[in-house]
Amino acid sequence: MRTARPLDSSGLVPEDEAARLLGVAPHTLAKWRRTGQGPTYRKLGRAVRYATADLLVFLEACARVRTRDDEPPEVA
């Protein structure tokens, strides 16, 4: 079994490694690409690559302090 290298801000990684680093399945990344919900990616011909810097930005954007952060704001 291949272990993922530590996440740093240099280089491009293939979809399977990006999925491993994010803790999701590769098909989840594919779904996110179709819906525009996931991290920024690059298409090199048929190959999909993720910049590790973009994965770090995506992880930061997913940070939550409480469950309510996912809910829409209340209207007064």
Rosetta blueprint (number, residue, H / E / L):
1 M L
2 R L
3 T L
4 A L
5 R L
6 P L
7 L L
8 D L
9 S L
10 S L
11 G L
12 L E
13 V E
14 P E
15 E H
16 D H
17 E H
18 A H
19 A H
20 R H
21 L H
22 L H
23 G L
24 V L
25 A L
26 P H
27 H H
28 T H
29 L H
30 A H
31 K H
32 W H
33 R H
34 R H
35 T H
36 G L
37 Q L
38 G L
39 P L
40 T L
41 Y L
42 R E
43 K E
44 L E
45 G L
46 R L
47 A E
48 V E
49 R E
50 Y E
51 A E
52 T H
53 A H
54 D H
55 L H
56 L H
57 V H
58 F H
59 L H
60 E H
61 A H
62 C L
63 A L
64 R L
65 V L
66 R L
67 T H
68 R H
69 D H
70 D H
71 E L
72 P L
73 P L
74 E L
75 V L
76 A L
